[in-house]
Amino acid sequence: GDVARWFSEQQLRKVHDAAALVAGTLSRDVPIVGAGSGRWQIRRLAERMERSYVDFADIIPADDTVRGQASSAAPASAVALLAGYPS
């Protein structure tokens, strides 16, 4: 209920503050891409920042039956791949 909404808003505010620092240098037509299990929150961020939103599930070459699952796992997969690269 109210407590969950409060926590959701606090999380979104922190992400918004960080995104505003990064997005300030980008053209206004650059979309925000959402991936991971919290991408619904990133959609809210895009609305708040008045930017278009693209769901990672819509741009990956995957079968329709697994797109959502692949998008949810994308951040963890990216971190695993980055961890495997030598610095």
PDB file of N, CA, C and O in Angstrom:
ATOM      1  N   GLY A   1       0.789  -1.178   0.000  1.00  0.00           N
ATOM      2  CA  GLY A   1       0.000   0.000   0.000  1.00  0.00           C
ATOM      3  C   GLY A   1       0.844   1.260   0.000  1.00  0.00           C
ATOM      4  O   GLY A   1       1.707   1.456  -0.855  1.00  0.00           O
ATOM      5  N   ASP A   2       0.576   2.099   0.969  1.00  0.00           N
ATOM      6  CA  ASP A   2       1.228   3.405   1.043  1.00  0.00           C
ATOM      7  C   ASP A   2       2.736   3.298   1.274  1.00  0.00           C
ATOM      8  O   ASP A   2       3.510   4.073   0.711  1.00  0.00           O
ATOM      9  N   VAL A   3       3.142   2.352   2.091  1.00  0.00           N
ATOM     10  CA  VAL A   3       4.570   2.190   2.379  1.00  0.00           C
ATOM     11  C   VAL A   3       5.316   1.750   1.121  1.00  0.00           C
ATOM     12  O   VAL A   3       6.399   2.258   0.834  1.00  0.00           O
ATOM     13  N   ALA A   4       4.748   0.818   0.378  1.00  0.00           N
ATOM     14  CA  ALA A   4       5.377   0.349  -0.860  1.00  0.00           C
ATOM     15  C   ALA A   4       5.496   1.488  -1.868  1.00  0.00           C
ATOM     16  O   ALA A   4       6.528   1.631  -2.524  1.00  0.00           O
ATOM     17  N   ARG A   5       4.451   2.295  -1.993  1.00  0.00           N
ATOM     18  CA  ARG A   5       4.503   3.442  -2.911  1.00  0.00           C
ATOM     19  C   ARG A   5       5.579   4.440  -2.476  1.00  0.00           C
ATOM     20  O   ARG A   5       6.284   5.009  -3.310  1.00  0.00           O
ATOM     21  N   TRP A   6       5.697   4.647  -1.163  1.00  0.00           N
ATOM     22  CA  TRP A   6       6.707   5.571  -0.656  1.00  0.00           C
ATOM     23  C   TRP A   6       8.106   5.076  -1.016  1.00  0.00           C
ATOM     24  O   TRP A   6       8.928   5.852  -1.503  1.00  0.00           O
ATOM     25  N   PHE A   7       8.386   3.789  -0.781  1.00  0.00           N
ATOM     26  CA  PHE A   7       9.697   3.234  -1.115  1.00  0.00           C
ATOM     27  C   PHE A   7       9.954   3.306  -2.617  1.00  0.00           C
ATOM     28  O   PHE A   7      11.065   3.623  -3.041  1.00  0.00           O
ATOM     29  N   SER A   8       8.945   3.018  -3.413  1.00  0.00           N
ATOM     30  CA  SER A   8       9.080   3.092  -4.862  1.00  0.00           C
ATOM     31  C   SER A   8       9.446   4.508  -5.299  1.00  0.00           C
ATOM     32  O   SER A   8      10.319   4.696  -6.146  1.00  0.00           O
ATOM     33  N   GLU A   9       8.787   5.483  -4.729  1.00  0.00           N
ATOM     34  CA  GLU A   9       9.071   6.886  -5.066  1.00  0.00           C
ATOM     35  C   GLU A   9      10.477   7.286  -4.633  1.00  0.00           C
ATOM     36  O   GLU A   9      11.169   7.993  -5.366  1.00  0.00           O
ATOM     37  N   GLN A  10      10.903   6.850  -3.468  1.00  0.00           N
ATOM     38  CA  GLN A  10      12.252   7.179  -2.996  1.00  0.00           C
ATOM     39  C   GLN A  10      13.307   6.580  -3.925  1.00  0.00           C
ATOM     40  O   GLN A  10      14.302   7.228  -4.250  1.00  0.00           O
ATOM     41  N   GLN A  11      13.079   5.350  -4.342  1.00  0.00           N
ATOM     42  CA  GLN A  11      14.003   4.697  -5.271  1.00  0.00           C
ATOM     43  C   GLN A  11      14.040   5.459  -6.591  1.00  0.00           C
ATOM     44  O   GLN A  11      15.114   5.727  -7.132  1.00  0.00           O
ATOM     45  N   LEU A  12      12.874   5.802  -7.101  1.00  0.00           N
ATOM     46  CA  LEU A  12      12.804   6.509  -8.374  1.00  0.00           C
ATOM     47  C   LEU A  12      13.497   7.865  -8.283  1.00  0.00           C
ATOM     48  O   LEU A  12      14.162   8.274  -9.235  1.00  0.00           O
ATOM     49  N   ARG A  13      13.362   8.553  -7.189  1.00  0.00           N
ATOM     50  CA  ARG A  13      14.028   9.852  -7.025  1.00  0.00           C
ATOM     51  C   ARG A  13      15.543   9.711  -7.077  1.00  0.00           C
ATOM     52  O   ARG A  13      16.221  10.533  -7.693  1.00  0.00           O
ATOM     53  N   LYS A  14      16.077   8.682  -6.439  1.00  0.00           N
ATOM     54  CA  LYS A  14      17.533   8.474  -6.460  1.00  0.00           C
ATOM     55  C   LYS A  14      18.018   8.165  -7.877  1.00  0.00           C
ATOM     56  O   LYS A  14      19.030   8.701  -8.329  1.00  0.00           O
ATOM     57  N   VAL A  15      17.291   7.306  -8.560  1.00  0.00           N
ATOM     58  CA  VAL A  15      17.663   6.967  -9.934  1.00  0.00           C
ATOM     59  C   VAL A  15      17.519   8.195 -10.825  1.00  0.00           C
ATOM     60  O   VAL A  15      18.361   8.431 -11.691  1.00  0.00           O
ATOM     61  N   HIS A  16      16.466   8.977 -10.623  1.00  0.00           N
ATOM     62  CA  HIS A  16      16.242  10.192 -11.411  1.00  0.00           C
ATOM     63  C   HIS A  16      17.400  11.169 -11.232  1.00  0.00           C
ATOM     64  O   HIS A  16      17.900  11.723 -12.212  1.00  0.00           O
ATOM     65  N   ASP A  17      17.824  11.383 -10.003  1.00  0.00           N
ATOM     66  CA  ASP A  17      18.924  12.315  -9.754  1.00  0.00           C
ATOM     67  C   ASP A  17      20.192  11.883 -10.482  1.00  0.00           C
ATOM     68  O   ASP A  17      20.879  12.710 -11.081  1.00  0.00           O
ATOM     69  N   ALA A  18      20.502  10.597 -10.432  1.00  0.00           N
ATOM     70  CA  ALA A  18      21.688  10.084 -11.122  1.00  0.00           C
ATOM     71  C   ALA A  18      21.524  10.163 -12.638  1.00  0.00           C
ATOM     72  O   ALA A  18      22.455  10.542 -13.348  1.00  0.00           O
ATOM     73  N   ALA A  19      20.353   9.808 -13.127  1.00  0.00           N
ATOM     74  CA  ALA A  19      20.101   9.841 -14.573  1.00  0.00           C
ATOM     75  C   ALA A  19      20.160  11.266 -15.108  1.00  0.00           C
ATOM     76  O   ALA A  19      20.631  11.488 -16.223  1.00  0.00           O
ATOM     77  N   ALA A  20      19.694  12.220 -14.335  1.00  0.00           N
ATOM     78  CA  ALA A  20      19.723  13.618 -14.775  1.00  0.00           C
ATOM     79  C   ALA A  20      21.159  14.091 -14.986  1.00  0.00           C
ATOM     80  O   ALA A  20      21.424  14.871 -15.901  1.00  0.00           O
ATOM     81  N   LEU A  21      22.077  13.630 -14.157  1.00  0.00           N
ATOM     82  CA  LEU A  21      23.484  13.998 -14.332  1.00  0.00           C
ATOM     83  C   LEU A  21      24.040  13.456 -15.640  1.00  0.00           C
ATOM     84  O   LEU A  21      24.771  14.151 -16.346  1.00  0.00           O
ATOM     85  N   VAL A  22      23.695  12.221 -15.958  1.00  0.00           N
ATOM     86  CA  VAL A  22      24.193  11.581 -17.176  1.00  0.00           C
ATOM     87  C   VAL A  22      23.466  12.104 -18.406  1.00  0.00           C
ATOM     88  O   VAL A  22      24.098  12.432 -19.410  1.00  0.00           O
ATOM     89  N   ALA A  23      22.160  12.184 -18.335  1.00  0.00           N
ATOM     90  CA  ALA A  23      21.354  12.555 -19.499  1.00  0.00           C
ATOM     91  C   ALA A  23      21.511  14.020 -19.871  1.00  0.00           C
ATOM     92  O   ALA A  23      21.203  14.407 -20.998  1.00  0.00           O
ATOM     93  N   GLY A  24      21.977  14.828 -18.953  1.00  0.00           N
ATOM     94  CA  GLY A  24      22.146  16.245 -19.247  1.00  0.00           C
ATOM     95  C   GLY A  24      23.075  16.510 -20.410  1.00  0.00           C
ATOM     96  O   GLY A  24      22.976  17.553 -21.056  1.00  0.00           O
ATOM     97  N   THR A  25      23.976  15.582 -20.688  1.00  0.00           N
ATOM     98  CA  THR A  25      24.930  15.746 -21.784  1.00  0.00           C
ATOM     99  C   THR A  25      24.435  15.125 -23.090  1.00  0.00           C
ATOM    100  O   THR A  25      25.084  15.263 -24.127  1.00  0.00           O
ATOM    101  N   LEU A  26      23.300  14.448 -23.044  1.00  0.00           N
ATOM    102  CA  LEU A  26      22.783  13.756 -24.228  1.00  0.00           C
ATOM    103  C   LEU A  26      21.681  14.555 -24.903  1.00  0.00           C
ATOM    104  O   LEU A  26      20.983  15.344 -24.266  1.00  0.00           O
ATOM    105  N   SER A  27      21.538  14.336 -26.193  1.00  0.00           N
ATOM    106  CA  SER A  27      20.453  14.959 -26.944  1.00  0.00           C
ATOM    107  C   SER A  27      19.108  14.536 -26.362  1.00  0.00           C
ATOM    108  O   SER A  27      18.974  13.413 -25.874  1.00  0.00           O
ATOM    109  N   ARG A  28      18.121  15.410 -26.406  1.00  0.00           N
ATOM    110  CA  ARG A  28      16.794  15.125 -25.851  1.00  0.00           C
ATOM    111  C   ARG A  28      16.095  13.975 -26.575  1.00  0.00           C
ATOM    112  O   ARG A  28      15.168  13.379 -26.027  1.00  0.00           O
ATOM    113  N   ASP A  29      16.520  13.658 -27.791  1.00  0.00           N
ATOM    114  CA  ASP A  29      15.847  12.581 -28.524  1.00  0.00           C
ATOM    115  C   ASP A  29      16.437  11.200 -28.234  1.00  0.00           C
ATOM    116  O   ASP A  29      15.958  10.203 -28.774  1.00  0.00           O
ATOM    117  N   VAL A  30      17.460  11.128 -27.398  1.00  0.00           N
ATOM    118  CA  VAL A  30      18.030   9.834 -27.009  1.00  0.00           C
ATOM    119  C   VAL A  30      17.075   9.167 -26.020  1.00  0.00           C
ATOM    120  O   VAL A  30      16.762   9.740 -24.977  1.00  0.00           O
ATOM    121  N   PRO A  31      16.610   7.957 -26.346  1.00  0.00           N
ATOM    122  CA  PRO A  31      15.644   7.301 -25.451  1.00  0.00           C
ATOM    123  C   PRO A  31      16.315   6.703 -24.216  1.00  0.00           C
ATOM    124  O   PRO A  31      17.532   6.530 -24.162  1.00  0.00           O
ATOM    125  N   ILE A  32      15.496   6.401 -23.249  1.00  0.00           N
ATOM    126  CA  ILE A  32      15.938   5.644 -22.082  1.00  0.00           C
ATOM    127  C   ILE A  32      15.551   4.194 -22.335  1.00  0.00           C
ATOM    128  O   ILE A  32      14.394   3.895 -22.629  1.00  0.00           O
ATOM    129  N   VAL A  33      16.524   3.298 -22.220  1.00  0.00           N
ATOM    130  CA  VAL A  33      16.281   1.877 -22.458  1.00  0.00           C
ATOM    131  C   VAL A  33      16.135   1.184 -21.109  1.00  0.00           C
ATOM    132  O   VAL A  33      16.993   1.308 -20.234  1.00  0.00           O
ATOM    133  N   GLY A  34      15.047   0.461 -20.958  1.00  0.00           N
ATOM    134  CA  GLY A  34      14.789  -0.253 -19.713  1.00  0.00           C
ATOM    135  C   GLY A  34      15.061  -1.735 -19.858  1.00  0.00           C
ATOM    136  O   GLY A  34      14.626  -2.366 -20.821  1.00  0.00           O
ATOM    137  N   ALA A  35      15.782  -2.286 -18.899  1.00  0.00           N
ATOM    138  CA  ALA A  35      16.048  -3.726 -18.854  1.00  0.00           C
ATOM    139  C   ALA A  35      16.066  -4.146 -17.392  1.00  0.00           C
ATOM    140  O   ALA A  35      16.276  -3.323 -16.501  1.00  0.00           O
ATOM    141  N   GLY A  36      15.847  -5.410 -17.158  1.00  0.00           N
ATOM    142  CA  GLY A  36      15.847  -5.913 -15.792  1.00  0.00           C
ATOM    143  C   GLY A  36      14.443  -6.038 -15.248  1.00  0.00           C
ATOM    144  O   GLY A  36      13.473  -5.609 -15.873  1.00  0.00           O
ATOM    145  N   SER A  37      14.351  -6.623 -14.093  1.00  0.00           N
ATOM    146  CA  SER A  37      13.027  -6.858 -13.509  1.00  0.00           C
ATOM    147  C   SER A  37      12.355  -5.568 -13.058  1.00  0.00           C
ATOM    148  O   SER A  37      11.143  -5.549 -12.844  1.00  0.00           O
ATOM    149  N   GLY A  38      13.115  -4.497 -12.910  1.00  0.00           N
ATOM    150  CA  GLY A  38      12.535  -3.215 -12.503  1.00  0.00           C
ATOM    151  C   GLY A  38      12.327  -2.250 -13.651  1.00  0.00           C
ATOM    152  O   GLY A  38      12.253  -1.040 -13.435  1.00  0.00           O
ATOM    153  N   ARG A  39      12.231  -2.764 -14.870  1.00  0.00           N
ATOM    154  CA  ARG A  39      12.107  -1.850 -16.010  1.00  0.00           C
ATOM    155  C   ARG A  39      10.813  -1.060 -16.008  1.00  0.00           C
ATOM    156  O   ARG A  39      10.734  -0.016 -16.655  1.00  0.00           O
ATOM    157  N   TRP A  40       9.802  -1.527 -15.302  1.00  0.00           N
ATOM    158  CA  TRP A  40       8.577  -0.733 -15.166  1.00  0.00           C
ATOM    159  C   TRP A  40       8.899   0.581 -14.456  1.00  0.00           C
ATOM    160  O   TRP A  40       8.279   1.608 -14.731  1.00  0.00           O
ATOM    161  N   GLN A  41       9.865   0.543 -13.546  1.00  0.00           N
ATOM    162  CA  GLN A  41      10.275   1.754 -12.834  1.00  0.00           C
ATOM    163  C   GLN A  41      11.053   2.680 -13.782  1.00  0.00           C
ATOM    164  O   GLN A  41      10.960   3.903 -13.678  1.00  0.00           O
ATOM    165  N   ILE A  42      11.805   2.095 -14.690  1.00  0.00           N
ATOM    166  CA  ILE A  42      12.556   2.887 -15.663  1.00  0.00           C
ATOM    167  C   ILE A  42      11.598   3.550 -16.648  1.00  0.00           C
ATOM    168  O   ILE A  42      11.868   4.655 -17.119  1.00  0.00           O
ATOM    169  N   ARG A  43      10.497   2.902 -16.961  1.00  0.00           N
ATOM    170  CA  ARG A  43       9.467   3.535 -17.795  1.00  0.00           C
ATOM    171  C   ARG A  43       8.941   4.792 -17.091  1.00  0.00           C
ATOM    172  O   ARG A  43       8.745   5.827 -17.728  1.00  0.00           O
ATOM    173  N   ARG A  44       8.718   4.699 -15.801  1.00  0.00           N
ATOM    174  CA  ARG A  44       8.277   5.869 -15.026  1.00  0.00           C
ATOM    175  C   ARG A  44       9.344   6.965 -15.057  1.00  0.00           C
ATOM    176  O   ARG A  44       9.025   8.150 -15.150  1.00  0.00           O
ATOM    177  N   LEU A  45      10.612   6.558 -14.979  1.00  0.00           N
ATOM    178  CA  LEU A  45      11.710   7.514 -15.048  1.00  0.00           C
ATOM    179  C   LEU A  45      11.692   8.257 -16.381  1.00  0.00           C
ATOM    180  O   LEU A  45      11.831   9.480 -16.416  1.00  0.00           O
ATOM    181  N   ALA A  46      11.521   7.523 -17.472  1.00  0.00           N
ATOM    182  CA  ALA A  46      11.480   8.148 -18.796  1.00  0.00           C
ATOM    183  C   ALA A  46      10.347   9.170 -18.880  1.00  0.00           C
ATOM    184  O   ALA A  46      10.530  10.262 -19.417  1.00  0.00           O
ATOM    185  N   GLU A  47       9.190   8.815 -18.354  1.00  0.00           N
ATOM    186  CA  GLU A  47       8.066   9.757 -18.346  1.00  0.00           C
ATOM    187  C   GLU A  47       8.427  11.001 -17.549  1.00  0.00           C
ATOM    188  O   GLU A  47       8.168  12.122 -17.986  1.00  0.00           O
ATOM    189  N   ARG A  48       9.015  10.805 -16.402  1.00  0.00           N
ATOM    190  CA  ARG A  48       9.379  11.927 -15.535  1.00  0.00           C
ATOM    191  C   ARG A  48      10.413  12.826 -16.200  1.00  0.00           C
ATOM    192  O   ARG A  48      10.388  14.045 -16.026  1.00  0.00           O
ATOM    193  N   MET A  49      11.325  12.224 -16.964  1.00  0.00           N
ATOM    194  CA  MET A  49      12.374  12.996 -17.634  1.00  0.00           C
ATOM    195  C   MET A  49      11.939  13.492 -19.008  1.00  0.00           C
ATOM    196  O   MET A  49      12.713  14.135 -19.717  1.00  0.00           O
ATOM    197  N   GLU A  50      10.704  13.190 -19.376  1.00  0.00           N
ATOM    198  CA  GLU A  50      10.143  13.583 -20.676  1.00  0.00           C
ATOM    199  C   GLU A  50      11.011  13.083 -21.828  1.00  0.00           C
ATOM    200  O   GLU A  50      11.352  13.823 -22.751  1.00  0.00           O
ATOM    201  N   ARG A  51      11.351  11.807 -21.736  1.00  0.00           N
ATOM    202  CA  ARG A  51      12.118  11.139 -22.788  1.00  0.00           C
ATOM    203  C   ARG A  51      11.353   9.909 -23.248  1.00  0.00           C
ATOM    204  O   ARG A  51      10.524   9.363 -22.520  1.00  0.00           O
ATOM    205  N   SER A  52      11.647   9.488 -24.463  1.00  0.00           N
ATOM    206  CA  SER A  52      11.001   8.271 -24.946  1.00  0.00           C
ATOM    207  C   SER A  52      11.610   7.065 -24.228  1.00  0.00           C
ATOM    208  O   SER A  52      12.728   7.128 -23.715  1.00  0.00           O
ATOM    209  N   TYR A  53      10.862   5.985 -24.205  1.00  0.00           N
ATOM    210  CA  TYR A  53      11.269   4.766 -23.516  1.00  0.00           C
ATOM    211  C   TYR A  53      11.300   3.626 -24.515  1.00  0.00           C
ATOM    212  O   TYR A  53      10.398   3.485 -25.341  1.00  0.00           O
ATOM    213  N   VAL A  54      12.342   2.813 -24.436  1.00  0.00           N
ATOM    214  CA  VAL A  54      12.455   1.605 -25.247  1.00  0.00           C
ATOM    215  C   VAL A  54      12.705   0.446 -24.291  1.00  0.00           C
ATOM    216  O   VAL A  54      13.636   0.484 -23.487  1.00  0.00           O
ATOM    217  N   ASP A  55      11.880  -0.571 -24.382  1.00  0.00           N
ATOM    218  CA  ASP A  55      12.089  -1.771 -23.569  1.00  0.00           C
ATOM    219  C   ASP A  55      13.114  -2.641 -24.282  1.00  0.00           C
ATOM    220  O   ASP A  55      12.989  -2.912 -25.477  1.00  0.00           O
ATOM    221  N   PHE A  56      14.117  -3.072 -23.550  1.00  0.00           N
ATOM    222  CA  PHE A  56      15.159  -3.928 -24.117  1.00  0.00           C
ATOM    223  C   PHE A  56      14.551  -5.152 -24.795  1.00  0.00           C
ATOM    224  O   PHE A  56      15.094  -5.653 -25.779  1.00  0.00           O
ATOM    225  N   ALA A  57      13.432  -5.629 -24.274  1.00  0.00           N
ATOM    226  CA  ALA A  57      12.760  -6.793 -24.858  1.00  0.00           C
ATOM    227  C   ALA A  57      12.336  -6.533 -26.299  1.00  0.00           C
ATOM    228  O   ALA A  57      12.217  -7.470 -27.088  1.00  0.00           O
ATOM    229  N   ASP A  58      12.110  -5.280 -26.645  1.00  0.00           N
ATOM    230  CA  ASP A  58      11.661  -4.948 -27.996  1.00  0.00           C
ATOM    231  C   ASP A  58      12.797  -4.852 -29.001  1.00  0.00           C
ATOM    232  O   ASP A  58      12.544  -4.774 -30.204  1.00  0.00           O
ATOM    233  N   ILE A  59      14.036  -4.856 -28.541  1.00  0.00           N
ATOM    234  CA  ILE A  59      15.149  -4.670 -29.479  1.00  0.00           C
ATOM    235  C   ILE A  59      16.115  -5.857 -29.532  1.00  0.00           C
ATOM    236  O   ILE A  59      17.061  -5.846 -30.320  1.00  0.00           O
ATOM    237  N   ILE A  60      15.887  -6.874 -28.707  1.00  0.00           N
ATOM    238  CA  ILE A  60      16.792  -8.022 -28.742  1.00  0.00           C
ATOM    239  C   ILE A  60      16.280  -9.072 -29.725  1.00  0.00           C
ATOM    240  O   ILE A  60      15.073  -9.265 -29.866  1.00  0.00           O
ATOM    241  N   PRO A  61      17.202  -9.745 -30.400  1.00  0.00           N
ATOM    242  CA  PRO A  61      16.794 -10.782 -31.347  1.00  0.00           C
ATOM    243  C   PRO A  61      16.492 -12.092 -30.618  1.00  0.00           C
ATOM    244  O   PRO A  61      17.303 -13.018 -30.607  1.00  0.00           O
ATOM    245  N   ALA A  62      15.318 -12.145 -30.017  1.00  0.00           N
ATOM    246  CA  ALA A  62      14.921 -13.343 -29.272  1.00  0.00           C
ATOM    247  C   ALA A  62      13.503 -13.720 -29.655  1.00  0.00           C
ATOM    248  O   ALA A  62      12.722 -12.878 -30.098  1.00  0.00           O
ATOM    249  N   ASP A  63      13.183 -14.970 -29.483  1.00  0.00           N
ATOM    250  CA  ASP A  63      11.835 -15.458 -29.734  1.00  0.00           C
ATOM    251  C   ASP A  63      10.858 -14.731 -28.814  1.00  0.00           C
ATOM    252  O   ASP A  63      11.174 -14.439 -27.660  1.00  0.00           O
ATOM    253  N   ASP A  64       9.680 -14.445 -29.334  1.00  0.00           N
ATOM    254  CA  ASP A  64       8.677 -13.707 -28.559  1.00  0.00           C
ATOM    255  C   ASP A  64       8.360 -14.359 -27.218  1.00  0.00           C
ATOM    256  O   ASP A  64       8.022 -13.667 -26.257  1.00  0.00           O
ATOM    257  N   THR A  65       8.466 -15.674 -27.147  1.00  0.00           N
ATOM    258  CA  THR A  65       8.108 -16.372 -25.907  1.00  0.00           C
ATOM    259  C   THR A  65       9.112 -16.136 -24.778  1.00  0.00           C
ATOM    260  O   THR A  65       8.800 -16.377 -23.612  1.00  0.00           O
ATOM    261  N   VAL A  66      10.320 -15.666 -25.118  1.00  0.00           N
ATOM    262  CA  VAL A  66      11.341 -15.467 -24.084  1.00  0.00           C
ATOM    263  C   VAL A  66      11.849 -14.026 -23.989  1.00  0.00           C
ATOM    264  O   VAL A  66      12.746 -13.741 -23.195  1.00  0.00           O
ATOM    265  N   ARG A  67      11.299 -13.131 -24.775  1.00  0.00           N
ATOM    266  CA  ARG A  67      11.778 -11.738 -24.769  1.00  0.00           C
ATOM    267  C   ARG A  67      11.748 -11.106 -23.381  1.00  0.00           C
ATOM    268  O   ARG A  67      12.733 -10.506 -22.952  1.00  0.00           O
ATOM    269  N   GLY A  68      10.638 -11.233 -22.687  1.00  0.00           N
ATOM    270  CA  GLY A  68      10.519 -10.633 -21.360  1.00  0.00           C
ATOM    271  C   GLY A  68      11.534 -11.194 -20.390  1.00  0.00           C
ATOM    272  O   GLY A  68      12.147 -10.456 -19.619  1.00  0.00           O
ATOM    273  N   GLN A  69      11.709 -12.508 -20.431  1.00  0.00           N
ATOM    274  CA  GLN A  69      12.683 -13.148 -19.537  1.00  0.00           C
ATOM    275  C   GLN A  69      14.106 -12.719 -19.886  1.00  0.00           C
ATOM    276  O   GLN A  69      14.925 -12.476 -19.000  1.00  0.00           O
ATOM    277  N   ALA A  70      14.393 -12.628 -21.187  1.00  0.00           N
ATOM    278  CA  ALA A  70      15.728 -12.202 -21.611  1.00  0.00           C
ATOM    279  C   ALA A  70      15.996 -10.765 -21.180  1.00  0.00           C
ATOM    280  O   ALA A  70      17.104 -10.439 -20.756  1.00  0.00           O
ATOM    281  N   SER A  71      14.993  -9.912 -21.285  1.00  0.00           N
ATOM    282  CA  SER A  71      15.151  -8.524 -20.858  1.00  0.00           C
ATOM    283  C   SER A  71      15.365  -8.441 -19.350  1.00  0.00           C
ATOM    284  O   SER A  71      16.166  -7.635 -18.878  1.00  0.00           O
ATOM    285  N   SER A  72      14.657  -9.264 -18.603  1.00  0.00           N
ATOM    286  CA  SER A  72      14.819  -9.265 -17.145  1.00  0.00           C
ATOM    287  C   SER A  72      16.219  -9.704 -16.735  1.00  0.00           C
ATOM    288  O   SER A  72      16.750  -9.225 -15.733  1.00  0.00           O
ATOM    289  N   ALA A  73      16.817 -10.607 -17.499  1.00  0.00           N
ATOM    290  CA  ALA A  73      18.148 -11.125 -17.169  1.00  0.00           C
ATOM    291  C   ALA A  73      19.280 -10.293 -17.771  1.00  0.00           C
ATOM    292  O   ALA A  73      20.446 -10.533 -17.459  1.00  0.00           O
ATOM    293  N   ALA A  74      18.967  -9.336 -18.614  1.00  0.00           N
ATOM    294  CA  ALA A  74      19.995  -8.575 -19.336  1.00  0.00           C
ATOM    295  C   ALA A  74      21.015  -7.887 -18.428  1.00  0.00           C
ATOM    296  O   ALA A  74      22.212  -8.003 -18.693  1.00  0.00           O
ATOM    297  N   PRO A  75      20.611  -7.181 -17.377  1.00  0.00           N
ATOM    298  CA  PRO A  75      21.631  -6.526 -16.540  1.00  0.00           C
ATOM    299  C   PRO A  75      22.602  -7.516 -15.891  1.00  0.00           C
ATOM    300  O   PRO A  75      23.807  -7.267 -15.852  1.00  0.00           O
ATOM    301  N   ALA A  76      22.090  -8.621 -15.390  1.00  0.00           N
ATOM    302  CA  ALA A  76      22.965  -9.621 -14.772  1.00  0.00           C
ATOM    303  C   ALA A  76      23.900 -10.231 -15.812  1.00  0.00           C
ATOM    304  O   ALA A  76      25.069 -10.489 -15.524  1.00  0.00           O
ATOM    305  N   SER A  77      23.391 -10.460 -17.009  1.00  0.00           N
ATOM    306  CA  SER A  77      24.226 -11.011 -18.082  1.00  0.00           C
ATOM    307  C   SER A  77      25.331 -10.035 -18.464  1.00  0.00           C
ATOM    308  O   SER A  77      26.470 -10.441 -18.693  1.00  0.00           O
ATOM    309  N   ALA A  78      24.998  -8.758 -18.532  1.00  0.00           N
ATOM    310  CA  ALA A  78      25.996  -7.746 -18.885  1.00  0.00           C
ATOM    311  C   ALA A  78      27.105  -7.677 -17.837  1.00  0.00           C
ATOM    312  O   ALA A  78      28.283  -7.588 -18.185  1.00  0.00           O
ATOM    313  N   VAL A  79      26.739  -7.718 -16.577  1.00  0.00           N
ATOM    314  CA  VAL A  79      27.741  -7.686 -15.506  1.00  0.00           C
ATOM    315  C   VAL A  79      28.636  -8.921 -15.583  1.00  0.00           C
ATOM    316  O   VAL A  79      29.850  -8.821 -15.409  1.00  0.00           O
ATOM    317  N   ALA A  80      28.045 -10.075 -15.841  1.00  0.00           N
ATOM    318  CA  ALA A  80      28.836 -11.303 -15.955  1.00  0.00           C
ATOM    319  C   ALA A  80      29.815 -11.214 -17.124  1.00  0.00           C
ATOM    320  O   ALA A  80      30.966 -11.633 -17.003  1.00  0.00           O
ATOM    321  N   LEU A  81      29.363 -10.672 -18.251  1.00  0.00           N
ATOM    322  CA  LEU A  81      30.252 -10.525 -19.401  1.00  0.00           C
ATOM    323  C   LEU A  81      31.376  -9.537 -19.105  1.00  0.00           C
ATOM    324  O   LEU A  81      32.533  -9.791 -19.438  1.00  0.00           O
ATOM    325  N   LEU A  82      31.035  -8.416 -18.481  1.00  0.00           N
ATOM    326  CA  LEU A  82      32.062  -7.426 -18.139  1.00  0.00           C
ATOM    327  C   LEU A  82      33.083  -7.991 -17.156  1.00  0.00           C
ATOM    328  O   LEU A  82      34.271  -7.682 -17.246  1.00  0.00           O
ATOM    329  N   ALA A  83      32.632  -8.804 -16.233  1.00  0.00           N
ATOM    330  CA  ALA A  83      33.541  -9.399 -15.245  1.00  0.00           C
ATOM    331  C   ALA A  83      34.551 -10.327 -15.909  1.00  0.00           C
ATOM    332  O   ALA A  83      35.643 -10.541 -15.382  1.00  0.00           O
ATOM    333  N   GLY A  84      34.188 -10.875 -17.058  1.00  0.00           N
ATOM    334  CA  GLY A  84      35.078 -11.786 -17.753  1.00  0.00           C
ATOM    335  C   GLY A  84      36.121 -11.107 -18.620  1.00  0.00           C
ATOM    336  O   GLY A  84      37.049 -11.763 -19.094  1.00  0.00           O
ATOM    337  N   TYR A  85      35.989  -9.799 -18.837  1.00  0.00           N
ATOM    338  CA  TYR A  85      36.950  -9.068 -19.660  1.00  0.00           C
ATOM    339  C   TYR A  85      38.130  -8.619 -18.809  1.00  0.00           C
ATOM    340  O   TYR A  85      37.952  -8.115 -17.700  1.00  0.00           O
ATOM    341  N   PRO A  86      39.344  -8.807 -19.341  1.00  0.00           N
ATOM    342  CA  PRO A  86      40.510  -8.320 -18.586  1.00  0.00           C
ATOM    343  C   PRO A  86      40.532  -6.791 -18.565  1.00  0.00           C
ATOM    344  O   PRO A  86      40.122  -6.144 -19.529  1.00  0.00           O
ATOM    345  N   SER A  87      41.008  -6.226 -17.467  1.00  0.00           N
ATOM    346  CA  SER A  87      41.047  -4.758 -17.383  1.00  0.00           C
ATOM    347  C   SER A  87      42.335  -4.196 -17.899  1.00  0.00           C
ATOM    348  O   SER A  87      42.523  -2.979 -17.896  1.00  0.00           O
TER     349      SER A  87
END
